[in-house]
Amino acid sequence: MSYLNSKSRRSMDFYAPYNEEGDRCVLVPFPLAIVRQVVDSKLIHDCNPEIVVVASGTAAMTVVVDTQVQAGSLLIVRNESANAQTFGVASCAASKVTTLMYDGNSYIAIGTSDIVEG
């Protein structure tokens, strides 16, 4: 499949590898980082990568994630609070950015970095 940007006149080609596993129709989100919010301790992970910002005054919570992406998708949690947060079973340290990957079964932390202002 090809996409043509009408402003820049640049094109992108997308390739779907041969695969007979799973559903006949596979939803593949466009690879663009989207910011989502936790609502009532719930989050829908429907894009890759997905960014979640936990505000500074947020108490510690466990977020139930409705995962609608395939294995290998990233969830980037910017935890600005002074409390650790849990997404699924993965812990996100206080005042850190934690990158989580969905492995087809649950979320695993693959890296943590300091929050840089600016």
matplotlib code that plots the C-alpha trace (Angstrom):
import matplotlib.pyplot as plt

x = [0.0, 1.3, 0.5, 1.2, 1.5, -0.2, 1.7, 5.3, 4.7, 6.6, 5.3, 5.5, 5.1, 3.7, 4.4, 2.4, 4.5, 3.0, 1.2, -1.5, -1.8, -4.7, -7.7, -8.2, -8.4, -5.7, -6.0, -2.6, -2.6, -0.7, 2.7, 2.2, 2.6, -0.8, -1.5, -4.2, -5.6, -6.4, -10.1, -11.4, -8.2, -8.8, -6.9, -7.5, -4.2, -5.3, -2.3, 1.5, 3.3, 0.9, 1.9, 0.2, 0.9, 0.2, -0.3, 1.9, -0.8, -2.0, -2.2, -0.7, -3.1, -3.3, -4.5, -6.5, -5.4, -7.8, -5.2, -6.3, -2.8, -0.6, 2.4, 5.5, 3.4, 4.7, 3.1, 5.1, 4.1, 5.3, 4.7, 5.0, 3.6, 5.6, 3.9, 4.7, 1.9, 1.0, -0.2, -1.4, 1.3, 4.1, 5.4, 6.2, 8.5, 7.7, 9.0, 10.2, 9.3, 8.8, 8.5, 6.4, 6.0, 3.0, 4.4, 1.2, 0.4, 1.1, 3.2, 6.9, 9.1, 11.9, 13.4, 13.2, 14.5, 14.4, 11.8, 13.5, 11.7, 11.8]
y = [0.0, 3.5, 6.8, 10.2, 13.3, 16.0, 18.8, 17.5, 15.2, 12.5, 9.0, 6.1, 2.4, -0.1, -3.7, -6.6, -9.7, -13.1, -14.5, -17.2, -16.9, -15.2, -13.4, -12.9, -9.1, -7.6, -4.0, -2.3, 1.3, 3.9, 4.3, 7.7, 8.6, 9.5, 10.8, 9.0, 9.6, 7.2, 7.5, 5.8, 3.7, 2.4, 2.9, 1.8, 1.0, 1.3, 2.9, 2.3, 4.0, 5.4, 8.1, 8.4, 11.3, 10.8, 14.2, 15.3, 15.1, 11.5, 8.9, 5.5, 3.4, 0.2, 0.9, -1.7, -1.7, -2.7, -3.8, -3.5, -3.7, -6.6, -7.9, -5.6, -2.4, 0.3, 2.2, 5.2, 6.3, 9.7, 9.5, 13.0, 12.0, 11.2, 7.7, 4.6, 3.6, 0.1, -0.5, -4.1, -5.8, -3.5, -0.9, 2.6, 4.5, 7.8, 10.9, 8.8, 7.9, 4.2, 2.5, -0.6, -3.2, -5.5, -9.0, -10.7, -11.7, -8.7, -5.5, -5.5, -2.5, -2.2, 1.1, 4.0, 7.6, 10.8, 13.4, 16.3, 19.6, 21.9]
z = [0.0, -0.8, 0.8, -1.0, 1.1, -0.9, 0.6, 0.5, -2.5, -0.7, -0.6, 1.9, 1.1, 3.6, 3.3, 4.9, 5.4, 4.5, 7.5, 7.9, 11.7, 13.6, 12.2, 8.4, 8.9, 11.1, 12.4, 12.2, 13.7, 11.8, 13.7, 15.3, 19.0, 20.4, 23.9, 25.9, 29.4, 32.2, 33.1, 36.3, 36.5, 33.0, 29.8, 26.2, 24.4, 20.7, 19.0, 18.8, 20.4, 23.0, 25.5, 28.9, 31.3, 35.0, 36.6, 39.5, 42.2, 41.3, 44.1, 43.5, 41.4, 39.4, 35.8, 34.0, 30.3, 27.5, 25.0, 21.4, 19.8, 18.7, 20.6, 20.3, 20.8, 23.1, 26.0, 27.2, 30.7, 31.9, 35.6, 37.0, 40.3, 43.5, 43.6, 41.6, 39.2, 37.9, 34.4, 34.1, 36.1, 35.2, 37.7, 36.6, 38.9, 40.4, 38.6, 35.6, 32.1, 31.7, 28.4, 28.4, 25.7, 25.3, 24.8, 23.7, 27.3, 29.6, 29.8, 30.5, 31.4, 28.8, 30.0, 32.3, 31.9, 33.9, 33.1, 31.4, 31.4, 28.4]

ax = plt.figure().add_subplot(projection="3d")
ax.plot(x, y, z, "-o")
ax.set_aspect("equal")
plt.show()
